[in-house]
Amino acid sequence: MFSGFWGWFLVVLIVAAIFGAGKLPDLRKEAEEKLKLGMAALEKGKEELNKKIAEKTKKDNAAKKTAVDENQTGGEEKTDGE
C-alpha cells in the first residue's frame, strides 16, 4: 500500500500533524527502546530454541546408540534365564 517514497512521506506528514513536530523525537526514542527490547526478546528466544534443539539432538543420538548396541548384541542381554 505505502511501498513508494510518496506513500511513506504522506504517512510521516500525517504522524507529524497528529503528534506535533516537537513530540517526534520522543516518539522516535520510544520506538527505538521498544525495538531494542523486541530484539533482545527475540535473541533470548533464539538461544532457548537452540538449546532445546541441542538437547533433543543429544537425546536422539543417545537413543540411536542404544538401539545400535542392542542390535549388535542380538538382544541376548534381555533373556530371563530361558
Residue pairs with C-beta under 8 A, 6 or more apart in sequence:
1 7
2 8
2 10
2 11
15 24
15 27
16 24
19 27
70 77
